[in-house]
Amino acid sequence: MPGLKLRPSLWLLFVVASSAMGGAWLYHRYRDSDWERREAEYQRQLSGHLTAREQEIEVLNTRLGMAHSQLVTQADLDGKYRELLTSRDADFEKFSKEHALRLKSLSTALFDLQEKVQGGTESAHVESSAPAQPGHGAAPAGQPVIAYEYMDKEGRFQLLDPNIWSEGDEVLRIKQLFRVQGTVLRQEDGSLRSERIQLQEVSREAQGKYRELAEAQLVDANFTYANPPVDAPPPGRGVSYMATVGTSFRSAGMLRFGAAVRVLRLGPAGLAGGLTSDLKSLEGSGADAFLTYTPTLGGRE
């Protein structure tokens, strides 16, 4: 029985289509297996089963300014945030909803700032003389009222005392500028994150620059966040194999049958490649590319 032979052009189309489908399958298989590995890592870290080095990421380190970190689910993070809300947050909540913003992390920090102020300017002057006390006859005049003022050289602290002889009328005015710097670090191969928080007192310089005066010591800090893998292939977005029934402008017959692999999907639409035939002759067989549409009914494809 003589063997069936395909045209060289059909063989070339077959090889190209097979290579494309095989390459697409290997790519998606690698992507899916990588996702499965990262999802397993995420679930392990979320449950608190951390290695010794991973535990160092979450521990409070006041020397480095690192907060105590905790990985939680998005639902737990949202619940913790709702517990912190007060009436003062109403405008911010309205803004978040209007712009469809999603909570990703919460942080609190407590600092200790100790400073020694040296230098400054001071002045004292006599305001008036206090009247003599009534009922004492020829009592001498009262002590003069002396006002005192002090201001440090940076203009942060100003002490006003309208009468140094009278207690309780002193006024201390404080005007300080602080720079808060937060740095969030993400684990390269995992879902853990850590936050470094720094608080510095600064003095305004010319041209929008600031000079550091003192740095506060971190006492305690907490950083709570949700960080699941975000590039997971949603259901039905990977490689899909399908039987096809369609038509083609290059086919004499109305219908063509075959098999294809969907390698790209954007919503319900997609792109597939495969082999089809009109089932009448080998010359009527070959590789085809398809535009696909996958409807959804009742939440299922």
C-alpha positions in Angstrom: 0.0 0.0 0.0 1.7 3.2 -1.0 2.4 5.7 1.8 0.7 9.0 2.1 3.0 12.0 1.5 2.4 15.6 2.6 3.6 18.5 0.6 6.8 20.1 1.9 4.9 23.3 2.6 2.4 21.4 4.7 5.3 19.7 6.6 6.8 23.1 7.2 3.5 24.5 8.5 3.1 21.4 10.7 6.6 21.8 12.2 6.1 25.5 12.8 2.7 25.1 14.4 3.9 22.1 16.5 6.9 24.1 17.7 4.8 27.1 18.6 2.3 25.0 20.5 5.0 23.1 22.3 6.9 26.3 23.2 3.7 27.9 24.5 2.9 24.8 26.6 6.4 24.7 28.1 6.2 28.5 28.9 2.9 28.3 30.6 3.8 25.1 32.4 6.9 26.8 33.8 4.9 29.9 34.8 2.3 27.8 36.5 4.8 25.7 38.4 6.6 28.9 39.5 3.3 30.3 40.7 2.6 27.1 42.6 6.0 27.3 44.3 5.5 31.0 45.3 2.0 30.3 46.5 3.4 27.5 48.7 6.0 29.8 50.1 3.4 32.5 50.8 1.1 30.0 52.7 4.1 28.8 54.8 5.2 32.4 55.7 1.6 33.4 56.4 1.2 30.6 58.9 4.2 31.8 60.8 6.6 28.9 59.9 9.7 31.0 59.3 13.3 30.1 59.0 15.8 31.7 61.4 16.9 34.3 58.8 13.3 35.1 58.0 12.5 35.6 61.7 15.3 38.3 61.7 13.2 40.2 59.1 10.2 40.4 61.4 12.0 41.2 64.7 11.9 44.7 66.1 15.4 46.3 65.8 15.5 49.7 67.4 19.2 50.2 66.5 18.5 50.0 62.8 15.1 51.6 63.1 13.3 48.4 61.9 9.7 47.8 62.9 8.2 44.6 64.2 6.6 43.2 61.0 3.7 40.8 60.5 2.3 39.2 57.3 -1.5 38.9 57.4 -4.3 38.2 55.0 -6.0 41.1 53.3 -9.2 40.4 55.3 -7.3 40.6 58.6 -5.6 43.8 57.6 -8.9 45.4 56.6 -10.4 44.3 60.0 -7.5 45.8 62.0 -7.8 49.0 60.0 -11.6 49.3 60.8 -10.8 49.0 64.5 -8.6 52.0 64.3 -11.0 54.3 62.5 -12.4 57.3 64.3 -14.7 60.2 63.3 -11.6 62.1 62.3 -11.0 59.6 59.5 -14.4 60.2 57.7 -13.0 62.5 55.0 -10.1 60.2 54.4 -12.4 57.2 54.1 -14.6 59.1 51.6 -11.5 59.9 49.5 -10.4 56.3 49.5 -13.7 55.0 48.3 -14.1 57.7 45.6 -10.7 56.7 44.2 -11.0 52.9 44.7 -7.9 52.8 46.9 -7.0 49.5 48.6 -5.3 49.2 52.0 -1.9 47.5 51.8 -0.2 48.1 55.1 -0.5 49.7 58.6 2.4 51.1 60.7 2.8 52.8 64.1 5.9 54.0 65.7 7.1 55.4 69.0 10.2 57.6 69.2 12.4 59.1 72.0 13.9 62.4 71.1 16.3 64.0 73.7 18.1 67.2 73.0 20.5 69.6 74.7 19.9 73.2 73.6 22.9 75.5 73.9 23.3 79.2 72.9 20.5 81.6 72.0 19.5 85.1 72.9 17.9 86.5 76.1 16.7 89.8 77.3 15.2 91.4 80.4 13.7 94.8 80.9 11.8 96.7 83.6 8.1 97.0 82.7 7.0 99.2 85.6 7.1 99.5 89.3 4.6 97.7 91.5 2.5 99.9 93.7 2.9 100.0 97.5 0.8 97.6 99.4 -2.3 99.3 100.8 -2.8 99.5 104.6 0.9 99.6 105.4 1.3 103.3 105.8 4.7 104.4 104.6 5.6 101.0 103.1 8.3 101.2 100.5 7.4 100.8 96.9 7.0 97.3 95.5 9.6 95.5 93.4 9.8 96.5 89.8 8.2 94.2 87.2 10.9 92.6 85.1 10.0 90.8 81.9 12.3 88.1 80.6 12.6 86.4 77.1 14.8 83.7 75.8 15.0 82.1 72.3 17.5 79.5 71.1 19.6 80.1 68.1 17.5 77.9 65.8 14.3 79.7 66.7 12.6 76.5 68.0 12.1 77.4 71.7 10.9 80.7 73.0 10.4 81.3 76.7 8.4 84.4 77.7 8.1 85.5 81.4 6.2 88.8 81.8 7.2 89.0 85.5 10.1 87.0 86.9 8.8 87.5 90.4 5.5 85.9 89.7 5.1 82.1 89.2 2.6 80.6 86.7 2.6 83.2 84.0 5.5 81.8 82.0 4.8 80.8 78.4 7.0 78.4 76.4 6.5 78.4 72.7 7.9 75.4 70.7 8.2 75.3 66.9 9.9 72.3 65.5 10.2 70.7 62.0 10.5 67.0 61.7 11.3 64.7 58.8 9.8 61.3 58.8 11.4 58.8 56.4 9.9 55.3 55.9 11.6 52.7 53.8 9.7 49.4 53.0 11.8 46.5 51.9 10.5 43.4 50.2 11.9 39.9 50.3 13.2 38.9 46.8 12.1 35.3 47.0 9.1 35.4 49.3 6.2 37.5 50.6 7.9 39.0 53.7 8.4 42.8 54.0 10.0 45.0 56.6 9.8 48.8 57.3 12.5 51.1 58.5 11.3 54.3 60.1 13.5 57.4 60.9 12.5 60.6 62.7 14.8 63.6 62.5 14.4 67.2 63.7 15.5 69.6 61.0 16.0 73.3 60.5 14.9 75.0 57.3 17.8 76.3 55.2 17.8 78.4 52.0 16.4 77.1 48.7 14.2 74.5 50.2 16.9 72.5 52.0 16.9 71.2 55.5 19.7 70.7 58.0 19.5 67.8 60.5 19.6 68.9 64.1 18.8 65.6 66.0 17.7 62.1 65.3 15.2 60.3 67.5 15.7 56.8 68.8 13.1 54.3 67.9 11.4 52.8 70.9 8.7 50.6 69.4 7.1 50.1 66.0 4.7 47.8 64.3 4.3 47.2 60.5 1.3 45.0 59.4 0.8 44.2 55.8 -0.8 41.9 53.2 1.4 40.7 50.3 0.1 37.7 48.5 1.5 36.7 45.1 -0.1 39.1 42.6 0.8 37.5 39.3 -1.1 34.2 39.7 -2.7 32.9 36.6 -6.5 33.3 37.1 -8.6 30.2 36.3 -8.8 29.6 32.6 -6.0 32.0 31.7 -3.4 29.4 31.0 -2.9 27.0 28.1 -6.2 25.5 27.0 -6.7 22.6 24.6 -9.8 22.5 22.5 -11.4 20.7 19.6 -12.3 23.2 16.8 -15.0 23.5 14.2 -14.8 26.4 11.8 -14.4 27.7 8.4 -11.6 29.2 6.3 -11.3 31.2 3.2 -8.7 28.8 1.8 -10.9 25.8 2.2 -13.2 24.5 -0.5 -15.4 22.9 2.0 -17.7 24.8 4.4 -16.4 23.3 7.6 -13.0 22.4 8.9 -12.3 20.2 12.0 -9.2 19.9 14.1 -7.5 20.5 17.5 -5.9 23.7 18.8 -4.1 25.2 21.8 -5.1 28.6 23.1 -1.9 30.3 24.1 -3.2 33.9 24.8 -6.3 35.1 26.4 -7.6 38.7 27.0 -10.9 38.5 28.9 -13.2 36.1 27.0 -11.3 36.5 23.7 -8.2 34.6 22.9 -5.7 33.5 20.3 -5.1 29.8 19.5 -3.1 27.8 17.0 -3.6 24.2 15.7 -4.1 21.8 12.9 -7.3 21.5 10.9 -8.6 19.5 8.0 -11.7 19.4 5.8 -11.5 15.6 6.1 -11.6 15.3 2.3 -7.9 15.3 1.4 -4.4 15.8 2.9 -4.1 18.8 0.7 -7.0 20.3 2.6 -5.2 19.9 5.9 -2.8 22.3 7.6 -2.0 24.7 10.4 -4.3 27.5 11.3 -4.5 30.4 13.8 -7.8 31.1 15.6 -9.5 33.9 17.3 -11.5 32.3 20.2 -14.3 33.5 22.3 -15.2 31.7 25.7 -18.6 32.8 27.1 -19.4 32.5 30.8 -22.7 31.2 32.1 -23.6 31.3 35.8 -20.0 32.1 36.7 -18.6 29.1 34.8 -16.9 29.0 31.5 
